[in-house]
Amino acid sequence: MPLTDDQKRERIARRIALELRDGYYVNLGIGVPTLVANFVPSGMEVILQSENGMLGVGPYPTESEVDPDLINAGKETVTELPGTSYFSSADSFAMIRGGHVDLTVLGALQVDEKGTLANWAIPGKMLKGMGGAMDLVAGAKRVFIAMEHATRDNKPKILKKCTLPLTGVEVVDHIVTELAFIDVTPEGLVLRELAPDATLEQVQSLTEPKLWIPAVGPKPMPV
């Protein structure tokens, strides 16, 4: 059976959560990236930062935990962890621009084979604003993209060259989709892991640039 949209998003978020490490300062973008907060490995201390001025973001609240004053940058209600701190947007962006974020997870409209990212605008459609993505791709130590592998009409989102307005040039380190874990390297896109319900042929057909396969083949993607 094909995965539902929710199952795709959960798979992506769970896989990225495995890349977290104790003591990391992490920024999660709007959409699929925010789900990573629900899958931080048990016993691991990861400090989640939201660019609207919160350090110590917890998982999504249950109905009884909802506090309308606690929101992330996407205006979704969140929880706070013990020791959470609050500050101005200026201080928040100083953290990002100062290189203090170990890892950021962002959604994408397009990523190309050089790791160039387009994720904030589609010409002719209403803009909600660029958010903090341009600062995050420039300031974070590692940039992960969390997105579905293709558009709803099965057109590639991983392209030879982005065609939408750019967020950052050659800034992405890793792309995680419901089908694959891909590393962006100077030699090209390397298919590091393949989902158990996907094939090499399927993933390549939905990816515009050529994917490079490690000599031992891609590892099975944990799901």
N, C-alpha and C positions, 0 to 999 in steps of 0.2 A: 504493500500500500504506500502511495506517495506520502511524504511528510506533510503535516498541516503547517500553516504559517507559524503558529506558536511553537511547534516542535522544531522547526528550522531555527528559530530565534534562540530557543533554549539550548540547542546543540552548539550553536556558535558561542553563546555566552559561557557555557560550561567549559568548552575547550580553552577559551582565552583565560578563564579563571585559573587553569592549571599553570599558566605562565607567571602568576603572581608569586611573590616571595616575601618572607617576613620583613617588616620594616619599610616596604615600598610605599611611596607616596604616589597615588594613582588618580588620574582624572578620567571620568567616564562621560562620553558624549551623550547626546540625546538619542533616544530610540533603543535599538538592540544593545548598544554598549551599557546602558544603565542596568540591564539585567545581570551583568557580571557581578554586581554587588550581592546578589542572592546566592552565588555559588563560590564565594571565597572559602577555600578549604578550612575545615574545622581545626581550630587551634592556631591558625595563622593570624598574625596582626598586620593588617593592611590599612593604611590611612587614606580614605577616599576624599578627594578635594572637589568641590563644586565651585565654578568660577564666579558664582554670584555671592561668594563669601562664606563658605562653610568648609571646615576641615574636620572630618570624622563622620562622614555620611554613612548611615547604616542601610539595611535592606529596605525594600518597599514595606510600608506599614500594613498591618491587618486592619480591618474595619474599625476595631476598637482602639487602635493606636494612632489613627489619623489626627494630625495636628495641622490645620491650614496655614500656620505660620512657618512650618518647616517645609521648604520646597527646594528642589534642585534648580539647575540652570534651565531645565526644560519646563519649569513650573509644575513639576509633578511632586506630590507629597512624598516625603522620605522620613526615615527615622534618624535619630542621633545616637551615637555610641558614647559610652562614658569617656569624658575628656574632650568632647567636641568643642571647638572654638568657632567664633564668628567674627567677621572683620569686613572691611570695605572691599568693594570691587577693585579699587586701586591696589590694595595690598594683595588681593588674590592674583591679579595679573602680574604683580611684581614677583610672586612665587613662580608663576609659569615662565615669565620672560627671563627670570634669573637662573633657570635650569634646575629648579628644585623638584620637578615632577619626574619620577623615575620612568613612568609608563603612562601613555594615554591611549584610550580606545575610542575610536571615532567611526561613525557611519560614513558611507560614501555613495555618491551617484556614479562615479567613474574612478578607476585607478588605472594607470598605464604601466607598461613594462619597465619604466625607469623609476616607478614609485611616486610619480606625480599624482596629486589628488585633486579631484573636483567634488565638493560635497556641500556647497552652500547656495547655488543658484541654478535655475533653469530659465533661460531667456523667455520672456513672455508670460511667466507664471508669477504669482504673488510671492514676494520675499518676506520671510519672517525676520530676516537679519542674519548676519554671518556668524554671530555668536563668538566663541573664543577659539574656533578651530585654527585660524591663521596663526594665532599666538602659540597654540599648543603644538602644532607641527614644527614650529621653529624652536620651541623651548624645551619640549619633553625629550628625555634621553632615548626612548623607544616609542615608535608609533605603530599601533595595531589598527587594522581596519576590520570592522565587524559588519558584514553585509551578506545578503543573499547573492548567490553566484551570478545570477542572470536577472534580467527584467521579467515582468509578468508575461511578456510575449516572447520569452526565451532569446532575447538579444544579449550579447555579452556586455558585462559591466567592467570587465578587465580588458583593456584595449591596448593597441599599439601606441596610441596617442590620444589623450583626453580631448574632447571636443567642447566641453562645457567650461564656464569660467573657473579658473584655477584657484585652489585654496593654498597650495604649496607645491614647489617644484622639487622632485626627487627627495621626498621627505618620508615616505612610507617604508617601514622595515618588514612588516608581515601582513598578510591578508588571510583572514579566516572566514570561510563560508560554510554552508551546510554540507558541501561536497569535499572540501579540501583545506589544507593548511599550506600556504605558499609563502616562501621567503623571497624577498626582493634583494637581489645581489647585483654586483657590477656586471656579471656575465649574463644576467637575465632572471626570469622568474623560475624558481626551483620548486617543484612539487614535493614538499617534504612529507605530507601525510595525505592519505586518501580515505574518505569515509567508506565504511564497509558496504554500503548500499549504492556506491558509485563505481564507475569504471574509468579507466584512463581515457578511453575514447569519448565518453560522455563529457568528462571535464574539459578535455581539449576542444571539443566541438562548441562548448559554451565559453571558450576563452580565445580572444582574438590573437594575441601573440603566442609563439611557440613556448610550451612549458618544457623545462629541462628536468629530466628524471635522474635522481641519484643512481650510481652504479648498482647499488643493492636494491633499487626500486623504492617507491614511497612506503613509509611505515603505515600501518593501520591507524586511522584517526580515532582516538578515544571518543566514544559517544555515550 
